[in-house]
Amino acid sequence: MKIINFQIALRTEQSAVKGDGLSWGEYNEFMNGLIKEVSKEQIKKVPKDLDLTPYEDEKDYKLLQTMVNSAYESIHLPLIQQLNV
């Protein structure tokens, strides 16, 4: 199911890019550069209600742990600061 959803999303994206008169190759190259740049960023704040399923599916457990820790801190750190603990 995941592969089918990915293919649908990819073809939709390709159609939108080509529909705007852009080259798919140039667009894809540009987007890959952005993805590399963003993947180097440190995770600072994760919404406590973020659906982690896509990350679990990729089995990126290090990233998952970082995200869970960040979400935990965003929930508990303000409380700890408020209590001056």
RATARA-V450601 format. One record per backbone hydrogen bond with DSSP energy under -0.5 kcal/mol. CO is the residue of the C=O (numbers start at 1). NH is the residue of the N-H. If there is no record, write none. Layout:
BEGIN
((CO;NH) (CO;NH))
END
This chain:
BEGIN
((1;5) (2;6) (3;7) (4;8) (5;9) (6;10) (7;11) (8;12) (9;13) (10;14) (11;15) (12;16) (13;17) (14;18) (15;19) (16;20) (17;20) (17;22) (18;21) (23;27) (24;28) (25;29) (26;30) (27;31) (28;32) (29;33) (30;34) (31;35) (32;36) (33;37) (34;38) (35;39) (36;40) (37;40) (38;41) (47;50) (50;52) (52;55) (52;56) (53;57) (54;58) (55;60) (56;59) (59;61) (60;64) (61;65) (62;66) (63;67) (64;68) (65;69) (66;70) (67;71) (68;72) (69;73) (70;74) (71;75) (72;76) (73;77) (76;80) (77;81) (78;82) (79;83) (80;84) (80;85) (81;84))
END
